[in-house]
């Protein structure tokens, strides 16, 4: 067995007969690999595809249009103006 193979087996916790021995390095390496697998699997479906971006953009523009119509209506404008006037002329 070459020295490199022996060192890699030594640090991964594999005995010469193929059995595993519990080493701190081996346990830590296993935890890191399991964590990395979990991160990768969570990342696979984390983003939106182009069609989802388009639908989201259309929904945002529609919501912005409705919000603009509500805020610029006479009823809401007069309510906002009276609220600001009360805040500016209030006593402290």
C-alpha positions in Angstrom: 0.0 0.0 0.0 1.4 3.4 -0.9 2.1 6.0 1.8 -0.6 8.3 0.3 -3.2 5.6 0.5 -2.2 4.7 4.0 -2.4 8.4 5.1 -5.8 8.8 3.5 -7.1 5.6 5.2 -5.6 6.7 8.4 -7.4 10.1 8.4 -10.7 8.8 7.2 -10.9 6.1 9.9 -10.6 3.0 7.7 -8.6 0.1 9.1 -6.4 -2.1 7.0 -9.0 -4.8 7.0 -11.7 -2.5 5.7 -13.5 -1.9 9.0 -14.1 1.6 10.3 -12.6 2.9 13.5 -14.2 5.8 15.2 -11.9 8.8 15.0 -12.7 12.4 15.7 -11.7 13.4 12.2 -13.9 10.7 10.7 -16.9 11.8 12.7 -16.3 15.4 12.0 -15.9 14.7 8.3 -19.2 12.7 8.3 -21.0 15.6 9.9 -19.6 18.1 7.4 -20.5 15.9 4.4 -24.1 15.3 5.7 -24.4 19.1 6.3 -23.1 19.8 2.7 -25.5 17.3 1.2 -28.4 19.0 3.0 -27.3 22.4 1.8 -27.0 21.2 -1.7 -30.4 19.5 -1.7 -32.1 22.6 -0.2 -30.4 24.8 -2.9 -31.7 22.7 -5.8 -35.2 24.2 -5.6 -34.4 27.5 -3.9 -34.8 29.8 -6.9 -37.5 30.7 -9.4 -37.5 29.9 -13.1 -38.1 32.4 -15.8 -41.8 31.8 -16.0 -42.2 32.3 -12.2 -40.3 35.6 -12.5 -42.7 36.7 -15.2 -45.8 35.8 -13.2 -44.3 37.4 -10.1 -43.6 40.6 -12.1 -47.1 40.7 -13.5 -48.6 40.3 -10.0 -46.3 43.0 -8.6 -47.2 45.5 -11.4 -50.9 44.7 -10.9 -50.7 45.3 -7.1 -48.8 48.5 -7.7 -51.5 49.7 -10.1 -54.3 49.0 -7.6 -52.3 50.6 -4.8 -51.7 53.7 -6.9 -55.5 54.0 -7.7 -56.4 53.7 -4.0 -53.8 56.2 -2.8 -54.7 58.8 -5.5 -58.5 58.5 -4.8 -60.1 61.6 -3.4 -61.2 59.9 -0.2 -57.8 58.6 0.7 -56.0 61.8 -0.3 -58.3 63.9 2.0 -57.8 61.4 4.9 -54.0 61.6 4.4 -54.0 65.4 4.2 -56.0 65.7 7.4 -53.7 63.2 9.2 -50.6 65.1 8.2 -52.2 68.5 9.1 -53.1 67.1 12.6 -49.6 65.8 13.0 -48.0 69.1 12.0 -50.3 71.3 14.1 -50.5 69.2 17.2 -49.2 70.4 20.5 -46.2 68.7 22.1 
